Structures are given as C-alpha cells and as structure tokens.
Amino acid sequence: MRALDRIRSNSTGRLALKIGVGIVGGLVVAVGIVLIPFPGPGWAIVILGLAILAVEFHWARGLLAFTKRHVQSWTHWIGRQSLPLRAVIGLVGFLFISAIVWLSVRLSFGVDLVQVALDWLETR
C-alpha cells in the first residue's frame, strides 16, 4: 500500500492530507504568481504548485493537464517555425519581459532603470 493510500484510509488522514496539500500547493502557486513579472521561474513555480494541488484536487489535475497540453503545443509550434520568425518571437518576448521588469522596478522602488543606464553611459 502506498503512503498516500494509507493516509487516505481514514477520514482524519483524508482531511489532513487535503488541508495540507491545499495550503502547501496554494502557497507555492501564490509565490509563483508574485514572481511572474520578474525574470526567473515564476511560471514554473505556478505549475509546480498546480502539480502539488493535483495530488488531491480534481480541478487542479484538469488545469495542469490543460497547461501541459498548451505549453507542449506552443513549444512544438515554435520549433516548426523558421529561424528569423523564432528570432522575432524571442525579441518580442525579451522586450515584453524587459518592459515588465522596468515597470516593476519603477513602481516598486521609484528607480528608472533606463535613466540609470543612460547616466552610466554618459559617465563612461
């Protein structure tokens, strides 16, 4: 018998597992959502949180399957495109992420990264 099956074998274990998975998975998803605008693994953390929630929640299993299907579809589509088109898509993605980082830093800390870079270039 698997460990999860043993835990689910009584009502207290089922409830504790559902609550524990809900709290941990929810926290991981929340952290991932906060990190999405920043460079790094924000979306990967959200998907990890969904995988944790999918252990106990049917809706999370469906959402995880939907996400996996669409990410794979997008990845395969990108792979079939010409190199110039992939470069344009990469550039658009880079510009989008750069704009989000600039806006996040500007709104969070009041620092204009473009102006900082221009000032630095003037002094060199």
PyMOL commands that set and color helices and strands:
alter all, ss='L'
color gray80, all
select helices_A, chain A and resi 3-8+11-35+42-53+58-80+83-109+113-123
alter helices_A, ss='H'
color red, helices_A
deselect
rebuild
show_as cartoon
